[in-house]
Amino acid sequence: MIRRFLVRPRRAPGAALVALALSAAWLAGPPPVRAQQTGTAEAPEFRVDLGGYGSTRLEAIDADEPPTSLTLRRLVLTTDARVGDRFRVYTEIEFERFGEIELEKALERAAGGADLEQAVEGTGGSELSLEQAWGQLDLGGGVGLRFGAVLPPVGRFNIHHDDDVWNFPRRPLIDRAAAVLPASAAWTEMGLGLAGRTPVGETGLLDWQVYLLNGTTLDFAMEHKLETRATGPSALVVEAAVGPSPGAVDGSSRADAVAARVALSPSLGTEIGLSGYRGRYAPDALEDGGAVSTLGMDGRRRLGPVELEGEFLYTHYDDLTRVLGDFVRLLGTREAEAAGTGGELVTEIEAEIGGLSDDRYGFWLDAGLPIALPRGVLGFEAPVLVPVARYERVWLSGDVEKVALDAAEGVAVGRADRRQGRLSVGVAFRPVPQAVFHLVYERNDAIEGALLDPGVSEGSTNGAVFGMAVGF
Amino acid sequence: MGRALRIAVRGALAAALVGAGVPAEPAAAGSLSRPASGPLPRQAGVALPRPAAADTSGAARPDSGSSARVLAKRDRALREIFGDPVRAVEDRWRLTRAEVRSIGEEAHDAVPDTAPVTLRVYGEGHRLLGYAMVLDERGKYRPITFLVATGPDLAVREVEVLVYREDRGGEVGSARFLRQYRGKRASDPVRTHRDIVNITGATISVNALNDGVRRALATLGTLYGPEGGEPALGRRVPLPGGG
């Protein structure tokens, strides 16, 4: 359901943002009038649009894991606020596989003291995140100044990631499950930059974005596991899951990354884009930082009735072994201070690495044949059926699989080359433009090393995915 | 079943052109009601500049194509499309149920406008250059106001977005998208994945324009005859009168 209402903000959305916006507005002067983007209201308009998108899946594969399951894949709620004619604020809040997160705290008297209890309850895999939150000032001439939590313009999927836009129920490997992007899509960073669109000739359009970003950095997430055993001591395992993560938004990470994308569309339905990213991925706690660089090429084209769309990404991590060793050693040293053995419970420390390789590259290519069904089919005004096929492949060269810490032996790094292909063939049905049902057969092949997604021991899997995605 | 026709020479553009010495189409503001099957008296009257704020849609739509700014943009668009000097005559219609049904079937429009406003555009020497309609079609959140202009043969000459109120999907207002509609006729599908190339991320806006163009072509075809040309006098001549 869409709800629209008029609001009059009591104050500007952030003093720094407003100061920057006003400065830029003063420098830019009045923008040229563009009919298609100018409201007709005589007074400045203040309004907020609420919307979003969501997707669900039913998947089954011929492997033991994951089980045949219904998944509430994601629900994203958006607000799009127009603050006057030239200023816009956009936000996205994502609930991913989200059921519940509950925090309980209690302080109770006890004999001779008190009991303090804190517990976090929730459903597995739940994630709540701020996916976008930025303000944009229209500078005129099709150029906007954008500041906030933005989507780095690398490749085409990250910036067009809404589930209802795509005719497949699963995101491409190189953008998500085996990300060649420096962070999995939808990848968000604090950024400041410019975005513009410039007509080229009668039928062309140049679309460009450039940002200064905080950038991805090696980060960790502490995971606690209790491993009980019938014989022998049980173990409390403290695992630091180490991998590249989007930069902090609290001002604690350096703004030392840049990303840009230029896309030329010579005509409707055809576009070719080039994009790149470079930034330091080593955390600031390490003095010597390595850089991560990503290059992307993407595009779309119509060949008669067939629509083709694809993306190629290549990412290289400089000095990965050294940076990783320094980081894990730093992490391990700190944690070792808290390590020890108490009674029958052994405390172990592990570091697990994910998403890091010397080189990562891959591509996906989609083909679709939209067929406009006769009006009235199933009672819909303009339903569309789209037979679809996607082939994708990802290469991970020198993929870091695990780092185990041992005070005596130091850091042990396990590496492997891995390669996976995936073929998806199926059909998408759009009863209305913003809703799609997918039914897709998926074939995964581990060409080298183990499968990346799904993470099973089999060398190949066959599966079916039925999904629904709706924008609203 | 009765029908009323009202006509007035358009406001600002007509006033300017009349003032510039362009001969005015005989016309008068007002309306007459008549039985659907009854004879149609000839139009007579004089050109009357019309206040700019009249409702052109026949329905209470937000920011419908009636505000002074929209009319000014409409005037500019007509000049760009048909060239100077042009003179437009505005016809206001109240359709019969049969006409509404006919337009609805032809345009695949469940609820066509029952009181459309159309424009006849003339050049020098009272030469008919074509027809035009201003429409409001709902985008994802808000109406899109655009103008559909045809030649005398009722083939689309140009479509121009006058006001786009959404924050996303503004590319439907670009010349490279709108040029797809040139030459479209009521018999064409005017539909994405058929003869209109979609814009990813702006599908709802694209469909809104498709719907509007189909509705405009069906309406103009019904009101001015399937082949276009001069209004068939004695059958659909705009009428003077009160109302």
Contacts between the chains, C-beta under 8 A, distances in Angstrom:
chain1	res1	chain2	res2	distance
A	2	B	140	7.7
A	2	B	141	6.4
A	4	B	141	5.9
A	4	B	142	7.9
A	34	B	173	7.9
A	35	B	73	6.2
A	35	B	160	7.9
A	35	B	161	6.4
A	35	B	162	6.3
A	35	B	163	6.9
A	35	B	164	7.3
A	35	B	173	6.5
A	36	B	161	5.0
A	36	B	163	7.9
A	36	B	164	3.9
A	36	B	170	4.9
A	36	B	172	7.4
A	36	B	173	2.6
A	36	B	174	7.3
A	37	B	164	6.0
A	37	B	170	5.2
A	37	B	173	7.5
A	38	B	163	6.9
A	38	B	164	7.8
A	39	B	63	7.7
A	39	B	163	7.1
A	39	B	165	5.6
A	40	B	63	4.7
A	40	B	67	5.3
A	40	B	69	5.2
A	40	B	70	5.9
A	40	B	145	7.3
A	40	B	163	4.9
A	40	B	165	7.5
A	41	B	63	7.0
A	42	B	67	7.9
A	42	B	69	7.8
A	49	B	141	5.1
A	49	B	167	7.4
A	51	B	140	7.7
A	51	B	141	7.9
A	80	B	167	5.4
A	80	B	168	7.7
A	82	B	167	6.4
A	88	B	167	5.9
A	90	B	167	7.8
A	160	B	200	6.9
A	160	B	201	6.7
A	162	B	201	7.9
A	165	B	200	6.4
A	165	B	201	6.4
A	197	B	171	8.0
A	199	B	174	6.9
A	199	B	175	7.4
A	199	B	176	7.3
A	202	B	175	6.6
A	202	B	176	6.5
A	202	B	179	7.4
A	203	B	176	4.4
A	203	B	179	7.5
A	204	B	176	7.1
A	205	B	171	7.5
A	205	B	174	7.1
A	205	B	176	6.7
A	267	B	176	7.0
A	268	B	176	6.1
A	268	B	177	6.2
A	268	B	180	7.3
A	268	B	197	4.3
A	268	B	199	7.1
A	269	B	197	4.7
A	269	B	198	7.8
A	300	B	200	7.8
A	302	B	197	7.1
A	305	B	193	8.0
A	370	B	192	7.8
A	370	B	193	4.1
A	371	B	193	7.0
A	372	B	189	7.5
A	372	B	191	5.7
A	372	B	192	7.2
A	372	B	193	4.4
A	372	B	194	5.1
A	375	B	108	5.7
A	381	B	108	7.2
A	381	B	110	7.8
A	382	B	191	6.6
A	382	B	192	7.9
A	382	B	207	6.7
A	384	B	192	7.7
A	384	B	193	5.8
A	433	B	203	3.9
A	433	B	204	5.5
A	433	B	207	6.0
A	434	B	140	7.9
A	434	B	203	7.1
A	434	B	204	6.5
